[in-house]
Amino acid sequence: MAGYSRENGDLRGAESNVNLEVIAFNIIRSWWIVALCFVIAAMLSYIFISERYIPKFKSEATFVVTSNGGGSDQVYNNLVVSSKLAQSFKYVLESTVLQQKVAENLGLDGFDGSVKATNVENTNIIQISVTASSPKVAFDEINGIIADHRIVSDNIMGKAVVDVLKAPTVPTEPLKQMDRAGRVLKYSLIATLGVIGVIAVFSITSDRIMTEKDLETKVDCHALAVIYHERKNLSLRAKLSGVKTSMLITNPTTSFRFAETYRLFRTRLEYLMAKKGHKVIMVSSVYENEGKTTSAANTAITLALNNKKVLLMDGDMLKPAIYKVMTMRVRRGKAINEIVQGEIPMEEIPTYEGIPTLSLLLGRGAVNNSTELIGSNEMREFMQRAREYFDYIVIDTPPIALASDAECFAEISDCLLLVIKQGGARAKRINESLEAIGRSGADILGCIFNNVYPLEFLGSQSTDNSAKQNYRTVSDGERPAAEGSGRE
């Protein structure tokens, strides 16, 4: 698929590719929706089938047509004549007049059932059946036809009478058993396939970033790192209590591979920032829950572990979260708005336990005048002093699409690192956010493709090969002391 243009946010061409691997991934990821649909469809179809099912019972009898000629009964010797008489007589048995008379004699409001008379070919034998919703009604109505047929036949066929060869019996089971389980399964599968079809159509028409190829062709921003999905290893007690574990590279429960990814990312980041003379980097995303806060924290940690003086600022003053990720308590007088307005020396900014080169400027609660504070002279003076004291300043800003504070920070930052979650924001929206930050003066340094599920059919093989090549550029001294990874 052709990429997006930053000028108009539209596709550069109408060409589109159907990625079966992405379709399969979306279906697997939405397994709970498919399963829920199957269960709901099974329940509804069970109720529908049970309500609509009306059992049918059939009672049968066999007659022979004889003649009442000359005052005594005799069987027609002429087989052709008797066969024609039998063919005519079956219409009498199926007549509405006879059915109404039978219903009247039985005390019914109407004839509840259907009558079918069949003439055995080239004979004077007639087989008759009555199908009704009750075995008793079917039995009573066929006996009523046997008893009352003369009311009609004598007026039409005076010489014809009926002798019973096989008397009717009361049916003991429905004519057709209801295959409830089979029909429920059939309807449930049809509904499930419909949901899968909807997911497939959504995958084909979706503008969301699912693969690295999507990132390259749809977004005007190249990837500096691909962060694979990291499963949280919580204890049973933590799972039951709902406690969330911070996915920092210093956390011993996180994986080594993810920490190495951040080390590789740090090498690229330092190279680009040194090449362009940048010190202040803002980390943001288009929407919430894309992993920007954890990515900002891990970025600052990796830089600090390389013996650099780093300041990590919680620029999301409307909804501060770094103190939760870093599990730190913000003391009175040490919040970001208090430090910026109080002209506190850089040495007095709290540091992160275990990493003395990492200073933390955190938020404690929502700041109502955050936009004014970011654009104030106090903030500019603080940033000037911070540039002189720290090697790097990492700012975690609010989502670009949800607050104007991100654009305000772009005016006092050197560059932007955008966090893009797999299957998160649409490509058009991402490019619009990049345009907004670009207009504010910040350099678009690159992006982190976050929370990527490492499935081979999503093209992760090429990423692995690239990572292996870049891995060779990292020296042993740059390897992390603790295994870990970051996901918000």
Stockholm file with secondary structure:
# STOCKHOLM 1.0

chainA/1-488         MAGYSRENGDLRGAESNVNLEVIAFNIIRSWWIVALCFVIAAMLSYIFISERYIPKFKSEATFVVTSNGGGSDQVYNNLVVSSKLAQSFKYVLESTVLQQKVAENLGLDGFDGSVKATNVENTNIIQISVTASSPKVAFDEINGIIADHRIVSDNIMGKAVVDVLKAPTVPTEPLKQMDRAGRVLKYSLIATLGVIGVIAVFSITSDRIMTEKDLETKVDCHALAVIYHERKNLSLRAKLSGVKTSMLITNPTTSFRFAETYRLFRTRLEYLMAKKGHKVIMVSSVYENEGKTTSAANTAITLALNNKKVLLMDGDMLKPAIYKVMTMRVRRGKAINEIVQGEIPMEEIPTYEGIPTLSLLLGRGAVNNSTELIGSNEMREFMQRAREYFDYIVIDTPPIALASDAECFAEISDCLLLVIKQGGARAKRINESLEAIGRSGADILGCIFNNVYPLEFLGSQSTDNSAKQNYRTVSDGERPAAEGSGRE
#=GR chainA/1-488 SS CCCBCTTTCSBSSSCCCCCHHHHHHHHHHTHHHHHHHHHHHHHHHHHHHHHHCCCCEEEEEEEEEEECGGGSCBCCSCHHHHHHHHHHHHHHHTCHHHHHHHHHHHTCSSCCSEEEEEECTTSSEEEEEEEESSHHHHHHHHHHHHHHTHHHHHHHCTTEEEEEEECCCCCCSCSSCCCHHHHHHHHHHHHHHHHHHHHHHHHHHCCBCCSHHHHHHHCSSCEEEEEECCCCCCCHHHHHHTCCCCCCTTCTTSCHHHHHHHHHHHHHHHHHHHHHTCCEEEEEESSSSSSHHHHHHHHHHHHHTTTCCEEEEECCCSSCCHHHHTTCCCCTTCSHHHHHHHTCCGGGSCEETTEEEEEEECCCSCCTTHHHHHTSHHHHHHHHHHHHHCSEEEEECCCTTTCTHHHHHHTTCSEEEEEEETTCSBHHHHHHHHHHHHHTTCEEEEEEEEEECCCGGGTHHHHHHHHHHHHTTSCGGGSCSSCCCCCC
#=GC SS_cons         CCCBCTTTCSBSSSCCCCCHHHHHHHHHHTHHHHHHHHHHHHHHHHHHHHHHCCCCEEEEEEEEEEECGGGSCBCCSCHHHHHHHHHHHHHHHTCHHHHHHHHHHHTCSSCCSEEEEEECTTSSEEEEEEEESSHHHHHHHHHHHHHHTHHHHHHHCTTEEEEEEECCCCCCSCSSCCCHHHHHHHHHHHHHHHHHHHHHHHHHHCCBCCSHHHHHHHCSSCEEEEEECCCCCCCHHHHHHTCCCCCCTTCTTSCHHHHHHHHHHHHHHHHHHHHHTCCEEEEEESSSSSSHHHHHHHHHHHHHTTTCCEEEEECCCSSCCHHHHTTCCCCTTCSHHHHHHHTCCGGGSCEETTEEEEEEECCCSCCTTHHHHHTSHHHHHHHHHHHHHCSEEEEECCCTTTCTHHHHHHTTCSEEEEEEETTCSBHHHHHHHHHHHHHTTCEEEEEEEEEECCCGGGTHHHHHHHHHHHHTTSCGGGSCSSCCCCCC
//
